[in-house]
Amino acid sequence: MGKPGNTPHRTRPSTPSQPYHVTVFTTPTSRARKFTTSDTPSTFEDAAELARKAALVARIRNTFLIILTIATALFALSMLSPRLHPYSQEGLPNLKTSLQNIDTIPARHKILGYKREVFGADWAIAPGSSCDTRQVVISSQSPSVSDCTTESTELFDPYSQSLIPNANIEVDHIFPLSAAWDHGAYAWDDDTRKHFANDPLNLVATSRTLNQSKSDSLPGEWIPPNPAAHCWYAERVAGVAAAYSLTLAETDITTMKRRCQLGIPFM
């Protein structure tokens, strides 16, 4: 003990040799982040500044996530909306009805002997008309003409669901002629093949670009670019196949069913 009347000498605690660590909470529910030794603030003002920076980073991150979520939702809606309001055609059998009359094969096999001429060299004159089949199809898709003898400047393209210039169109066989040959038309007589090539059920006017990109493909390999046309296209392919007893490959059938599961339920 010290002598009476003398104040005891108290030793101040020594300063820690290692810097202290600060844990910053950006929000009550956020994850704590520990700063490394090199990030350790030397004063409480520095610690507060680090906390403000961490909160700012958290706000930027949350804002980015909100924007990303909204953008994703809008994209999903834009893809889903056409399927909820699909393009349809009056009188066209639904997919299930047509598929009941179609034989399915494992895969398409090339059959030798196909030539475009076996389906007729030229467009046939439409029954009860002075126009050929091509003119009839084009006029039926032109909103501003009343008959096939009048040319329109534009027409409605079901594949793209848009109006296209009349100067940039081709008439497409929905079930391609070479594909039909492989799926059974090789065994038909000439009259049946010519009728098939001129049947309006199997014809649609579209842009040259889309017609060439489609080529001789069936639904397993090609689908119209506009989702609103997907089920309609599947039903047209199936309607043609059923009407002419053509087979379809399993991949085509699977794709067609999938494309009609939204918008027009496959029942």
C-alpha positions in Angstrom: 0.0 0.0 0.0 1.2 3.6 -0.5 1.9 5.9 2.2 -0.9 7.8 3.9 -1.8 11.0 2.1 -0.3 9.9 -1.2 -2.4 9.2 -4.2 -1.9 5.7 -5.6 -0.3 5.7 -9.0 -2.5 4.0 -11.6 -1.0 2.6 -14.8 -3.0 3.3 -18.0 -3.8 0.2 -20.2 -1.4 -0.1 -23.0 -2.7 0.4 -26.6 -3.3 -2.9 -28.3 -0.6 -3.7 -30.8 -3.2 -5.0 -33.3 -5.9 -2.7 -34.8 -9.5 -3.2 -33.8 -12.0 -4.6 -36.3 -15.3 -2.9 -37.2 -18.4 -4.8 -38.3 -20.8 -2.7 -40.4 -24.5 -3.6 -40.8 -26.0 -1.9 -43.9 -29.6 -2.8 -42.9 -31.2 -4.6 -40.0 -31.5 -7.8 -42.1 -28.4 -7.6 -44.2 -25.4 -9.8 -43.7 -22.5 -8.4 -41.6 -19.3 -7.7 -43.4 -16.0 -7.6 -41.5 -13.3 -5.3 -42.8 -9.8 -6.7 -43.1 -7.0 -5.3 -41.1 -6.1 -3.0 -44.0 -9.7 -1.6 -44.0 -9.8 -1.0 -40.3 -10.6 2.7 -39.6 -8.5 4.6 -37.2 -11.3 6.8 -35.9 -15.1 6.6 -35.4 -15.5 9.2 -38.1 -13.8 6.8 -40.5 -16.0 4.0 -39.4 -19.1 6.0 -40.0 -17.8 6.9 -43.5 -17.2 3.2 -44.2 -20.7 2.5 -43.0 -22.2 5.1 -45.4 -20.2 3.6 -48.3 -21.4 0.1 -47.5 -25.0 1.4 -47.3 -24.6 3.1 -50.7 -23.2 -0.1 -52.2 -26.2 -2.1 -50.8 -28.7 0.4 -52.3 -27.0 0.3 -55.7 -27.1 -3.5 -55.6 -30.7 -3.7 -54.5 -31.7 -1.2 -57.2 -29.9 -3.3 -59.8 -31.7 -6.4 -58.7 -35.1 -4.6 -58.9 -34.3 -3.4 -62.4 -33.2 -6.9 -63.4 -36.3 -8.5 -62.0 -38.6 -6.0 -63.8 -36.7 -6.5 -67.1 -37.0 -10.3 -66.8 -40.7 -10.1 -66.0 -41.4 -7.8 -69.0 -39.4 -10.1 -71.3 -41.3 -13.2 -70.0 -44.6 -11.3 -70.5 -43.7 -10.3 -74.1 -43.0 -14.0 -74.9 -46.1 -15.3 -73.1 -48.6 -12.7 -74.4 -48.7 -13.8 -78.0 -49.3 -17.4 -76.9 -52.2 -16.2 -74.7 -53.7 -14.4 -77.7 -52.7 -16.7 -80.7 -53.6 -16.3 -84.3 -56.4 -18.6 -85.4 -58.2 -19.6 -88.5 -61.9 -20.3 -88.8 -62.8 -23.8 -89.8 -59.3 -25.3 -89.2 -59.5 -28.5 -87.2 -57.8 -28.4 -83.8 -54.6 -30.3 -83.4 -55.9 -33.2 -81.4 -58.6 -34.0 -84.0 -56.0 -34.0 -86.9 -53.4 -36.0 -85.0 -55.9 -38.8 -84.5 -55.8 -39.4 -88.3 -52.0 -39.2 -88.7 -49.6 -42.1 -88.5 -46.4 -41.4 -86.6 -43.0 -42.6 -87.8 -39.7 -42.5 -85.9 -38.0 -40.2 -88.3 -38.3 -38.8 -91.8 -36.4 -40.8 -94.4 -35.4 -39.4 -97.8 -37.1 -41.1 -100.7 -35.3 -41.0 -104.1 -37.0 -39.7 -107.2 -38.4 -36.3 -106.0 -38.7 -33.6 -108.6 -40.7 -30.4 -108.4 -42.3 -31.3 -111.8 -44.0 -34.4 -110.4 -46.4 -32.0 -108.5 -47.1 -30.0 -111.7 -44.9 -27.6 -113.5 -47.2 -24.5 -113.1 -49.8 -23.2 -110.8 -53.3 -24.5 -111.7 -56.3 -22.3 -112.5 -58.5 -22.1 -109.4 -61.9 -23.8 -109.8 -64.6 -21.2 -110.8 -62.0 -18.5 -111.3 -59.9 -16.9 -114.0 -56.9 -16.7 -111.6 -54.4 -19.3 -110.8 -53.9 -20.7 -107.3 -51.0 -18.3 -106.5 -53.1 -15.2 -107.3 -56.0 -16.5 -105.2 -53.8 -17.1 -102.2 -52.2 -13.7 -102.4 -55.6 -11.9 -102.8 -57.1 -13.8 -99.8 -54.3 -12.4 -97.6 -54.6 -8.8 -99.0 -56.8 -6.6 -96.8 -57.5 -4.0 -99.5 -58.6 -6.1 -102.5 -62.0 -7.8 -103.3 -60.9 -10.4 -105.8 -57.9 -12.1 -107.3 -57.7 -9.9 -110.4 -56.8 -6.9 -108.3 -53.2 -6.5 -107.0 -52.6 -5.1 -103.6 -49.5 -3.2 -102.4 -49.2 -5.3 -99.2 -50.6 -8.4 -97.6 -50.8 -10.0 -94.2 -48.1 -12.6 -93.5 -49.3 -15.2 -90.9 -45.8 -16.4 -90.2 -44.5 -13.0 -89.0 -48.0 -11.6 -88.1 -47.3 -8.4 -90.0 -48.1 -6.6 -93.3 -45.4 -7.1 -95.9 -44.9 -5.5 -99.4 -46.5 -7.4 -102.2 -43.3 -7.1 -104.2 -41.4 -9.2 -101.6 -43.6 -12.3 -101.3 -43.6 -16.0 -102.2 -46.3 -18.6 -101.9 -45.1 -21.3 -99.5 -46.3 -24.9 -99.3 -46.9 -25.3 -95.6 -46.3 -29.0 -95.9 -43.3 -28.8 -98.3 -43.6 -30.8 -101.5 -40.3 -32.7 -101.0 -41.3 -33.5 -97.4 -44.7 -34.7 -98.6 -42.8 -36.9 -101.1 -40.8 -38.5 -98.3 -43.9 -38.9 -96.1 -46.1 -40.7 -98.6 -46.6 -38.6 -101.8 -44.1 -40.7 -103.7 -46.9 -43.4 -104.0 -49.5 -41.0 -105.3 -50.7 -40.6 -108.9 -50.0 -37.4 -110.8 -53.4 -35.9 -110.3 -53.3 -36.2 -106.5 -49.8 -34.6 -106.4 -51.0 -31.7 -108.6 -54.1 -31.2 -106.5 -51.9 -31.2 -103.3 -49.6 -28.6 -104.7 -52.5 -26.3 -105.5 -54.7 -26.9 -102.4 -55.3 -23.6 -100.5 -55.2 -25.5 -97.3 -51.5 -26.1 -97.9 -50.6 -22.6 -99.2 -49.7 -19.4 -97.6 -48.1 -16.2 -98.9 -45.2 -15.0 -96.9 -42.0 -13.1 -97.3 -39.2 -14.4 -99.5 -36.9 -14.5 -96.5 -39.1 -16.6 -94.4 -40.0 -18.9 -97.2 -36.4 -19.6 -98.0 -35.4 -20.0 -94.3 -38.2 -22.6 -94.0 -37.2 -24.5 -97.2 -38.5 -28.1 -96.9 -38.6 -28.2 -93.1 -41.4 -29.4 -90.9 -42.2 -28.2 -87.4 -39.4 -30.3 -85.8 -36.9 -28.1 -87.7 -38.7 -24.8 -88.3 -41.4 -22.7 -86.5 -42.7 -19.3 -87.6 -40.8 -16.4 -85.8 -43.9 -15.0 -84.2 -45.1 -17.0 -81.2 -48.7 -16.1 -82.0 -48.5 -18.2 -85.2 -47.0 -21.3 -83.6 -50.2 -23.2 -82.8 -51.9 -22.1 -86.0 -48.9 -23.4 -88.0 -49.0 -26.7 -86.2 -52.7 -27.1 -86.9 -52.2 -26.3 -90.6 -49.4 -28.9 -90.9 -51.5 -31.5 -89.1 -54.6 -30.6 -91.1 -52.8 -31.1 -94.4 -51.2 -34.3 -93.2 -54.6 -35.7 -92.1 -56.3 -34.7 -95.3 -53.8 -36.5 -97.5 -52.9 -39.4 -95.2 -49.3 -38.2 -94.8 -47.1 -39.5 -92.0 -45.2 -37.3 -89.5 -42.1 -37.9 -87.6 -42.1 -38.1 -83.8 -40.1 -34.9 -83.4 -42.6 -33.0 -85.5 -45.5 -34.3 -83.5 -43.8 -33.5 -80.2 -43.0 -29.9 -81.3 -46.6 -29.4 -82.6 -48.1 -30.5 -79.3 -45.8 -28.3 -77.3 -46.6 -25.2 -79.5 -50.3 -25.7 -78.8 -50.1 -26.1 -75.0 -50.2 -22.3 -74.4 -52.9 -20.1 -75.8 -55.0 -22.8 -77.4 -55.0 -25.7 -74.9 -54.2 -29.1 -76.3 -57.3 -31.0 -75.2 
